[in-house]
Amino acid sequence: MPELDVAPLGELPPGEMKLVDAGSFRVGVYNCDGALYAIEDRCSHDDGPVALGAWDDENCTVICPRHGARFDIPTGQAMTMPAVHATASHEVRIEGEDVLVRIRD
């Protein structure tokens, strides 16, 4: 599994998100109240970008800016229509002071 070097941990305080290129797609890395999560920047409804949509770090959800589907950031699960399928979630780990994302196949 390839890993992405996201940023130093200090650049992702609670309430922040960073978008990272992962080759043919992008990954949104979120800090929800001190916990780090990563999901593919792809709405399962129409393959549009989701990571730049409004997100709630208290409930750890993101809303697709195109059609309003809500996703659970820790799992990538679709929570509201029009999306019915999850977007991919990826493992986040800290190595020293670096945030890394392991891309799941």
DSSP file (Angstrom, degrees, kcal/mol; ACC not computed):
  #  RESIDUE AA STRUCTURE BP1 BP2  ACC     N-H-->O    O-->H-N    N-H-->O    O-->H-N    TCO  KAPPA ALPHA  PHI   PSI    X-CA   Y-CA   Z-CA
    1    1 A M              0   0    0      0, 0.0   103,-0.1     0, 0.0     2,-0.1   0.000 360.0 360.0 360.0 125.3    0.0    0.0    0.0
    2    2 A P        -     0   0    0      0, 0.0   101,-2.7     0, 0.0     2,-0.4  -0.379 360.0-144.2 -71.4 153.3    1.4    3.4   -1.0
    3    3 A E  E     -A  102   0A   0     99,-0.2     2,-0.4    -2,-0.1    99,-0.2  -0.935   2.1-145.6-119.5 143.8    1.7    6.1    1.6
    4    4 A L  E     -A  101   0A   0     97,-2.9    97,-2.1    -2,-0.4     2,-0.8  -0.896  13.0-136.0-105.9 135.5    1.3    9.8    1.2
    5    5 A D  E     +A  100   0A   0     -2,-0.4    95,-0.2    95,-0.2    -2,-0.0  -0.835  30.4 176.2 -86.7 111.5    3.3   12.4    3.1
    6    6 A V  E     -     0   0A   0     93,-2.6    -1,-0.2    -2,-0.8    94,-0.2   0.962  44.4 -65.5 -86.5 -58.3    0.5   14.9    4.1
    7    7 A A  E     -A   99   0A   0     92,-0.9    92,-2.9    11,-0.0    -1,-0.3  -0.958  58.4 -64.5 179.8 165.6    2.1   17.5    6.3
    8    8 A P  E >   -A   98   0A   0      0, 0.0     3,-2.2     0, 0.0     4,-0.3  -0.499  52.8-115.6 -65.1 145.6    3.7   18.1    9.7
    9    9 A L  G >  S+     0   0    0     88,-3.6     3,-1.9     1,-0.3    89,-0.1   0.828 113.5  64.9 -53.8 -36.0    1.2   17.4   12.4
   10   10 A G  G 3  S+     0   0    0     87,-0.3    -1,-0.3     1,-0.3    88,-0.1   0.687  94.1  60.7 -63.1 -18.5    1.3   21.1   13.5
   11   11 A E  G <  S+     0   0    0     -3,-2.2    -1,-0.3     1,-0.2    -2,-0.2   0.480 101.0  56.1 -86.8  -3.0   -0.2   22.1   10.1
   12   12 A L  S <  S+     0   0    0     -3,-1.9    -1,-0.2    -4,-0.3     3,-0.1  -0.497  71.4 165.5-126.8  63.9   -3.4   20.1   10.8
   13   13 A P    >   -     0   0    0      0, 0.0     3,-1.8     0, 0.0    18,-0.2  -0.255  55.4 -63.5 -70.8 167.2   -4.8   21.3   14.1
   14   14 A P  T 3  S+     0   0    0      0, 0.0    18,-0.2     0, 0.0     3,-0.1  -0.226 127.0  28.1 -51.2 136.2   -8.4   20.5   15.1
   15   15 A G  T 3  S+     0   0    0     16,-2.8     2,-0.3     1,-0.3    17,-0.1   0.449  98.7 113.3  89.7   1.9  -10.9   22.0   12.7
   16   16 A E    <   -     0   0    0     -3,-1.8    15,-2.3    15,-0.3     2,-0.3  -0.770  43.9-167.5-108.2 153.8   -8.5   21.9    9.7
   17   17 A M  E     -C   30   0B   0     -2,-0.3     2,-0.4    13,-0.2    13,-0.2  -0.986   2.6-162.6-134.6 144.4   -8.5   19.9    6.5
   18   18 A K  E     -C   29   0B   0     11,-2.5    11,-3.1    -2,-0.3     2,-0.5  -0.998  11.8-143.5-130.2 134.7   -5.8   19.4    3.9
   19   19 A L  E     -C   28   0B   0     -2,-0.4     2,-0.4     9,-0.2     9,-0.2  -0.836  22.6-171.3 -96.5 130.1   -6.4   18.1    0.3
   20   20 A V  E     -C   27   0B   0      7,-2.8     7,-2.8    -2,-0.5     2,-0.3  -0.966  23.3-121.2-128.0 136.6   -3.6   15.9   -1.0
   21   21 A D  E     -C   26   0B   0     -2,-0.4     5,-0.2     5,-0.2     3,-0.1  -0.581  23.2-177.6 -74.1 135.6   -2.9   14.5   -4.5
   22   22 A A        -     0   0    0      3,-3.3     2,-0.9    -2,-0.3     3,-0.2  -0.294  54.3 -91.4-127.1  46.5   -2.8   10.7   -4.6
   23   23 A G  S    S+     0   0    0      1,-0.2    -1,-0.1     0, 0.0    -2,-0.0  -0.730 113.4  13.7  84.4-106.8   -1.9   10.2   -8.2
   24   24 A S  S    S+     0   0    0     -2,-0.9     2,-0.3    -3,-0.1    -1,-0.2   0.460 135.2  26.2 -86.0  -0.7   -5.2    9.8  -10.2
   25   25 A F  S    S-     0   0    0     -3,-0.2    -3,-3.3    -5,-0.0     2,-0.3  -0.904  75.8-116.6-147.8 175.9   -7.3   11.1   -7.3
   26   26 A R  E     -C   21   0B   0     -2,-0.3    15,-3.0    -5,-0.2     2,-0.4  -0.847  16.0-148.3-119.6 158.1   -7.2   13.4   -4.2
   27   27 A V  E     -CD  20  40B   0     -7,-2.8    -7,-2.8    -2,-0.3     2,-0.5  -0.986   7.9-143.3-126.7 133.4   -7.6   12.7   -0.5
   28   28 A G  E     -CD  19  39B   0     11,-2.9    11,-2.0    -2,-0.4     2,-0.6  -0.863  14.0-160.1 -94.0 125.5   -9.1   15.0    2.1
   29   29 A V  E     -CD  18  38B   0    -11,-3.1   -11,-2.5    -2,-0.5     2,-0.3  -0.940  14.3-169.3-109.5 121.0   -7.3   14.7    5.4
   30   30 A Y  E     -CD  17  37B   0      7,-3.0     7,-2.3    -2,-0.6     2,-0.7  -0.844  22.8-149.9-116.0 142.7   -9.4   16.0    8.3
   31   31 A N  E     - D   0  36B   0    -15,-2.3   -16,-2.8    -2,-0.3     2,-0.9  -0.912  19.3-173.7-109.7 102.3   -8.7   16.8   12.0
   32   32 A C  E >  S- D   0  35B   0      3,-2.8     3,-1.9    -2,-0.7    26,-0.1  -0.835  72.9 -37.9 -98.4 100.2  -11.9   16.2   13.8
   33   33 A D  T 3  S-     0   0    0     -2,-0.9    -1,-0.2     1,-0.3     3,-0.1   0.851 125.8 -40.7  53.1  39.4  -11.4   17.3   17.4
   34   34 A G  T 3  S+     0   0    0      1,-0.3     2,-0.4   -21,-0.0    -1,-0.3   0.278 117.1 108.2  95.7 -10.5   -7.9   15.9   17.5
   35   35 A A  E <   -D   32   0B   0     -3,-1.9    -3,-2.8     2,-0.0     2,-0.4  -0.860  60.7-140.2-101.6 135.5   -8.6   12.7   15.5
   36   36 A L  E     +D   31   0B   0     -2,-0.4     2,-0.3    -5,-0.2    56,-0.3  -0.795  25.5 169.4-100.8 134.8   -7.2   12.4   12.0
   37   37 A Y  E     -D   30   0B   0     -7,-2.3    -7,-3.0    -2,-0.4     2,-0.4  -0.957  16.5-154.9-138.8 155.6   -9.2   10.8    9.1
   38   38 A A  E     +DE  29  90B   0     52,-0.8    52,-2.7    -2,-0.3     2,-0.3  -0.997  12.7 174.3-136.7 133.4   -8.8   10.6    5.4
   39   39 A I  E     -DE  28  89B   0    -11,-2.0   -11,-2.9    -2,-0.4    50,-0.2  -0.962  39.8 -96.8-131.7 153.6  -11.4   10.1    2.6
   40   40 A E  E     -D   27   0B   0     48,-3.0     2,-2.3    -2,-0.3   -13,-0.3  -0.436  35.2-120.4 -65.1 140.0  -11.2   10.1   -1.1
   41   41 A D  S    S+     0   0    0    -15,-3.0     2,-0.3    -2,-0.1   -15,-0.2  -0.443  79.4 106.6 -81.2  65.7  -12.3   13.4   -2.6
   42   42 A R        -     0   0    0     -2,-2.3     2,-0.4     7,-0.2     6,-0.1  -0.924  64.2-139.8-151.5 119.0  -15.1   11.8   -4.6
   43   43 A C     >  -     0   0    0      5,-3.5     4,-2.5    -2,-0.3     3,-0.3  -0.656  14.8-143.8 -75.9 128.5  -18.8   11.9   -4.0
   44   44 A S  T  4 S+     0   0    0     -2,-0.4    -1,-0.1    41,-0.3    40,-0.1   0.611  93.7  67.2 -71.3  -9.8  -20.2    8.5   -4.7
   45   45 A H  T  4 S-     0   0    0      3,-0.1    -1,-0.2     1,-0.1    36,-0.0   0.932 130.2 -11.1 -73.9 -47.7  -23.3   10.1   -6.2
   46   46 A D  T  4 S-     0   0    0     -3,-0.3    -2,-0.2     2,-0.1    -1,-0.1   0.233  90.6-106.9-142.6  16.8  -21.7   11.6   -9.3
   47   47 A D  S  < S+     0   0    0     -4,-2.5    -3,-0.1     1,-0.2     3,-0.1   0.588  72.7 141.0  66.0  11.9  -17.9   11.4   -8.8
   48   48 A G        -     0   0    0     -5,-0.2    -5,-3.5     1,-0.1    -1,-0.2  -0.321  62.7 -81.0 -76.4 167.2  -17.6   15.1   -8.1
   49   49 A P        +     0   0    0      0, 0.0    17,-0.3     0, 0.0    -7,-0.2  -0.412  45.2 172.2 -69.3 144.3  -15.3   16.5   -5.5
   50   50 A V    >   +     0   0    0     14,-0.2     3,-2.1    15,-0.1    13,-0.1   0.620  58.7  80.2-121.2 -26.8  -16.5   16.4   -1.9
   51   51 A A  T 3  S+     0   0    0      1,-0.3    12,-0.1    11,-0.1   -10,-0.0   0.733  90.7  54.4 -64.5 -24.5  -13.6   17.5    0.3
   52   52 A L  T 3  S+     0   0    0     10,-0.1    -1,-0.3     2,-0.0     3,-0.1   0.399  88.0 106.3 -90.6   5.2  -14.0   21.2   -0.3
   53   53 A G  S <  S-     0   0    0     -3,-2.1    11,-0.2     1,-0.2    -3,-0.1  -0.277  89.3 -74.4 -73.0 167.4  -17.7   21.0    0.8
   54   54 A A        -     0   0    0      9,-0.3     9,-2.8     8,-0.1     2,-0.4  -0.369  57.5-167.8 -61.1 138.3  -18.8   22.4    4.2
   55   55 A W  E     -F   62   0C   0      7,-0.2     2,-0.6    -3,-0.1     7,-0.2  -0.974  20.8-141.9-136.2 152.9  -17.7   20.1    7.0
   56   56 A D  E  >> -F   61   0C   0      5,-2.7     4,-1.5    -2,-0.4     5,-1.4  -0.925   8.1-170.0-114.2 107.2  -18.5   19.8   10.7
   57   57 A D  T  45S+     0   0    0     -2,-0.6    -1,-0.1     1,-0.2   -42,-0.1   0.727  86.4  58.9 -74.1 -18.5  -15.5   18.9   12.8
   58   58 A E  T  45S+     0   0    0      1,-0.2    -1,-0.2   -26,-0.1   -26,-0.0   0.920 121.0  25.1 -72.0 -44.5  -17.8   18.3   15.9
   59   59 A N  T  45S-     0   0    0      2,-0.1    -2,-0.2    -3,-0.0    -1,-0.2   0.502 104.5-129.7 -95.9  -6.6  -19.8   15.6   14.1
   60   60 A C  T  <5 +     0   0    0     -4,-1.5    13,-2.4     1,-0.2     2,-0.3   0.943  60.5 131.9  56.2  55.3  -17.0   14.7   11.7
   61   61 A T  E   < -FG  56  72C   0     -5,-1.4    -5,-2.7    11,-0.2     2,-0.4  -0.931  41.8-154.4-131.2 156.7  -19.1   14.9    8.6
   62   62 A V  E     -FG  55  71C   0      9,-2.1     9,-2.9    -2,-0.3     2,-0.5  -0.982   9.5-143.3-131.4 144.7  -18.7   16.6    5.2
   63   63 A I  E     - G   0  70C   0     -9,-2.8    -9,-0.3    -2,-0.4     7,-0.2  -0.930  24.3-118.4-111.1 126.1  -21.4   17.8    2.8
   64   64 A C     >  -     0   0    0      5,-3.3     4,-1.6    -2,-0.5   -14,-0.2  -0.413  18.5-143.6 -59.9 128.0  -20.9   17.5   -1.0
   65   65 A P  T  4 S+     0   0    0      0, 0.0    -1,-0.2     0, 0.0   -15,-0.1   0.663  91.8  54.7 -71.8 -13.7  -20.9   21.0   -2.4
   66   66 A R  T  4 S-     0   0    0    -17,-0.3   -16,-0.1     3,-0.1    -2,-0.0   0.935 130.1  -1.7 -86.2 -49.3  -22.7   19.9   -5.6
   67   67 A H  T  4 S-     0   0    0      2,-0.1    -1,-0.1     0, 0.0    16,-0.1   0.334  94.9-108.4-131.2   6.1  -25.8   18.0   -4.5
   68   68 A G     <  +     0   0    0     -4,-1.6     2,-0.1     1,-0.2    13,-0.0   0.568  55.4 159.1  84.0   9.6  -25.7   18.1   -0.7
   69   69 A A        -     0   0    0     -6,-0.1    -5,-3.3     1,-0.1     2,-0.4  -0.454  32.4-140.0 -65.6 138.6  -25.0   14.4    0.2
   70   70 A R  E     -G   63   0C   0     -7,-0.2     9,-3.6    11,-0.2    10,-1.1  -0.850  16.9-165.1-104.9 137.6  -23.5   14.1    3.7
   71   71 A F  E     -GH  62  78C   0     -9,-2.9    -9,-2.1    -2,-0.4     2,-0.6  -0.946  23.9-124.0-123.5 143.3  -20.7   11.7    4.4
   72   72 A D  E  >  -G   61   0C   0      5,-2.7     4,-2.9    -2,-0.4     5,-0.3  -0.758  23.2-152.1 -79.6 119.2  -19.3   10.3    7.7
   73   73 A I  T  4 S+     0   0    0    -13,-2.4   -35,-0.2    -2,-0.6    -1,-0.2   0.906  87.8  54.3 -67.3 -43.6  -15.6   11.3    7.6
   74   74 A P  T  4 S+     0   0    0      0, 0.0    -1,-0.2     0, 0.0   -36,-0.2   0.860 128.2  18.2 -59.7 -33.8  -14.2    8.4    9.8
   75   75 A T  T  4 S-     0   0    0     -3,-0.2    14,-0.3     2,-0.1    -2,-0.2   0.648  92.9-128.0-111.1 -19.3  -15.8    5.7    7.6
   76   76 A G     <  +     0   0    0     -4,-2.9    11,-2.6     1,-0.3    -3,-0.2   0.441  54.4 155.6  81.1  -0.2  -16.6    7.4    4.3
   77   77 A Q        -     0   0    0     -5,-0.3    -5,-2.7     9,-0.2     2,-0.3  -0.326  47.8-118.3 -64.9 138.5  -20.2    6.1    4.6
   78   78 A A  B     -H   71   0C   0     -7,-0.2    -7,-0.2     1,-0.1     8,-0.1  -0.616  30.9-179.6 -73.4 132.8  -22.9    8.1    2.8
   79   79 A M        +     0   0    0     -9,-3.6     2,-0.3    -2,-0.3    -8,-0.2   0.677  60.8  25.5-108.5 -25.0  -25.4    9.4    5.3
   80   80 A T  S >  S-     0   0    0    -10,-1.1     3,-0.8     0, 0.0    -1,-0.2  -0.949  87.3 -63.5-139.4 158.7  -27.9   11.2    3.1
   81   81 A M  T 3  S+     0   0    0     -2,-0.3   -11,-0.2     1,-0.3     3,-0.1  -0.359 102.0  44.2 -67.8 155.9  -29.2   11.1   -0.5
   82   82 A P  T 3  S+     0   0    0      0, 0.0    -1,-0.3     0, 0.0     2,-0.3  -0.998 111.0  65.6 -85.7  -1.5  -28.5   11.5   -3.2
   83   83 A A    <   +     0   0    0     -3,-0.8   -13,-0.1     1,-0.1   -38,-0.1  -0.608  48.5 167.5 -78.7 137.3  -25.4    9.4   -2.3
   84   84 A V        +     0   0    0     -2,-0.3     2,-0.3   -40,-0.1    -1,-0.1   0.464  58.6  64.4-122.8 -10.6  -26.1    5.8   -1.4
   85   85 A H  S    S-     0   0    0     -8,-0.1   -41,-0.3     1,-0.1    -6,-0.1  -0.837  83.4-108.4-115.7 154.1  -22.6    4.4   -1.4
   86   86 A A        -     0   0    0     -2,-0.3     2,-0.3    -9,-0.1    -9,-0.2  -0.317  22.5-129.9 -71.5 157.3  -19.5    5.2    0.7
   87   87 A T        -     0   0    0    -11,-2.6   -44,-0.1     1,-0.1     2,-0.0  -0.801  45.7 -84.4 -99.0 154.4  -16.5    7.0   -0.6
   88   88 A A        -     0   0    0     -2,-0.3   -48,-3.0   -46,-0.1     2,-0.3  -0.318  41.4-156.1 -65.5 135.2  -13.2    5.3    0.2
   89   89 A S  E     -E   39   0B   0    -14,-0.3     2,-0.3   -50,-0.2   -50,-0.3  -0.822   8.8-156.8-106.0 153.6  -11.6    6.0    3.6
   90   90 A H  E     -E   38   0B   0    -52,-2.7   -52,-0.8    -2,-0.3     2,-0.2  -0.939  22.7-100.4-133.2 152.1   -7.9    5.6    4.2
   91   91 A E  E     -B  102   0A   0     11,-1.1    11,-2.9    -2,-0.3     2,-0.4  -0.509  32.1-159.2 -74.9 132.8   -5.7    4.9    7.2
   92   92 A V  E     +B  101   0A   0    -56,-0.3     2,-0.3    -2,-0.2     9,-0.2  -0.923  15.3 172.9-110.6 136.8   -4.0    7.9    8.8
   93   93 A R  E     -B  100   0A   0      7,-2.7     7,-2.9    -2,-0.4     2,-0.5  -0.974  26.7-131.0-140.8 158.8   -0.9    7.5   11.0
   94   94 A I  E     -B   99   0A   0     -2,-0.3     2,-0.5     5,-0.2     5,-0.2  -0.927  17.0-174.9-109.4 129.4    1.6    9.7   12.7
   95   95 A E  E >   -B   98   0A   0      3,-2.6     3,-2.2    -2,-0.5     2,-0.6  -0.942  69.7 -48.1-124.4 108.2    5.3    9.0   12.3
   96   96 A G  T 3  S-     0   0    0     -2,-0.5    -2,-0.0     1,-0.3     0, 0.0  -0.590 123.8 -26.5  65.9-115.6    7.3   11.4   14.5
   97   97 A E  T 3  S+     0   0    0     -2,-0.6   -88,-3.6    -3,-0.1     2,-0.4   0.251 117.8 103.7-109.4   9.1    5.8   14.8   13.6
   98   98 A D  E <   -AB   8  95A   0     -3,-2.2    -3,-2.6   -90,-0.3     2,-0.5  -0.769  62.4-141.7-101.0 137.6    4.6   13.7   10.1
   99   99 A V  E     -AB   7  94A   0    -92,-2.9   -93,-2.6    -2,-0.4   -92,-0.9  -0.844  26.5-176.3 -92.5 126.5    1.0   12.9    9.1
  100  100 A L  E     -AB   5  93A   0     -7,-2.9    -7,-2.7    -2,-0.5     2,-0.5  -0.934  16.1-152.4-124.5 147.2    0.9   10.0    6.6
  101  101 A V  E     -AB   4  92A   0    -97,-2.1   -97,-2.9    -2,-0.3     2,-0.7  -0.984   7.8-150.0-120.7 125.4   -2.0    8.4    4.8
  102  102 A R  E     -AB   3  91A   0    -11,-2.9   -11,-1.1    -2,-0.5     2,-0.4  -0.849  20.3-135.7 -93.6 117.7   -1.9    4.8    3.7
  103  103 A I        -     0   0    0   -101,-2.7     2,-0.3    -2,-0.7   -13,-0.1  -0.604  15.0-141.2 -77.9 123.9   -3.9    4.3    0.5
  104  104 A R              0   0    0     -2,-0.4    -1,-0.0   -15,-0.2   -16,-0.0  -0.634 360.0 360.0 -84.2 142.2   -6.1    1.3    0.7
  105  105 A D              0   0    0     -2,-0.3    -1,-0.1     0, 0.0    -2,-0.0   0.470 360.0 360.0 -72.8 360.0   -6.5   -0.7   -2.5
